[in-house]
Amino acid sequence: MGLIDDLKVKAQGLIRGNEQAIKDGIEKTGDFVDSKTGGKYAGHVDKVQDGASTFVDNANGTPNEKPAGEVVPPVEKAP
């Protein structure tokens, strides 16, 4: 397994079970940026918030699916 795959599996493990807390943090951070900039970049901040939330949603793959590093390939039968 390559370094990128290893990091992806670790990120999925950290995200799994904490999705709502992470999304709440994304929302609060965007609101903080908006308050400090007077809403000048609100459209850009909203786009980043949406993208980050989508990333969190997609980081887990399909429900009940094990991360790639935990999948055991099927055993082939000898002829």
Contacts in CASP RR format, 6 or more apart in sequence:
PFRMAT RR
TARGET T0000
AUTHOR 0000-0000-0000
METHOD contacts of the structure
MODEL  1
MGLIDDLKVKAQGLIRGNEQAIKDGIEKTGDFVDSKTGGKYAGHVDKVQD
GASTFVDNANGTPNEKPAGEVVPPVEKAP
1 9 0 8 1.000
1 68 0 8 1.000
1 69 0 8 1.000
5 68 0 8 1.000
5 69 0 8 1.000
8 67 0 8 1.000
8 68 0 8 1.000
9 67 0 8 1.000
9 68 0 8 1.000
9 69 0 8 1.000
9 70 0 8 1.000
11 59 0 8 1.000
12 59 0 8 1.000
12 60 0 8 1.000
12 61 0 8 1.000
12 67 0 8 1.000
13 67 0 8 1.000
15 22 0 8 1.000
15 56 0 8 1.000
15 59 0 8 1.000
15 60 0 8 1.000
16 60 0 8 1.000
19 56 0 8 1.000
19 57 0 8 1.000
19 60 0 8 1.000
22 56 0 8 1.000
23 53 0 8 1.000
23 56 0 8 1.000
26 49 0 8 1.000
26 52 0 8 1.000
26 53 0 8 1.000
26 56 0 8 1.000
27 49 0 8 1.000
29 49 0 8 1.000
30 45 0 8 1.000
30 48 0 8 1.000
30 49 0 8 1.000
33 41 0 8 1.000
33 45 0 8 1.000
34 41 0 8 1.000
34 42 0 8 1.000
34 45 0 8 1.000
39 45 0 8 1.000
END
